[in-house]
Amino acid sequence: MSFLPLFLINLDRSPHRLKDVDDSMRELGLDYERVPAVDGRATSTAEVNAVYSHKLNVERYNYDLTQGEIACYMSHRKAWKKLLDSDHPAAIILEDDIVLSPAFAKLHDAVADIANSKYANWDIIKLAQPFKPKASTPVDTFGDFTLVDYEKPRWALAAI
């Protein structure tokens, strides 16, 4: 797999976050393209309704998203569109609150190894270390990275 672009989602009103990530990227010798984030504070109801259904979300997930969560989703859509408009087969999409470890510089190699492995039929690889530990099963190791499968919680129904 060829070199993947790095897209960094960043709010215009958060230049301090951009500086922190920029410093980390420079330290690791990585280039990125900034994607201006959608600001939930400045998003109209019409813009939200064009991409989000409160009714469907509540039916599927049993809760509604906040304006900020919807704006975050809209920001990721902007990054996905950048990918679709490019010649790249994939991209690494980051949010500006990421904390980069030195191993991050080797991520391209790990993704290339995954793309050439029995796990090659993927659409999304979520790069995360959850704040709240989630049940997962280690699947394989690629360099400094462990590929895990997160266990989905079972939905329980009860009647009284």
Secondary structure, DSSP 8 states (H G I E B T S, - for coil): -----EEEEE-TT-HHHHHHHHHHHHHHT---EEEE---GGG--HHHHHTT--HHHHHHHHSS---HHHHHHHHHHHHHHHHHHTSS-S--EEEETT----GGGGGHHHHHHHHHTSTT---S-------SS---EEEEEEETTEEEEEE----------
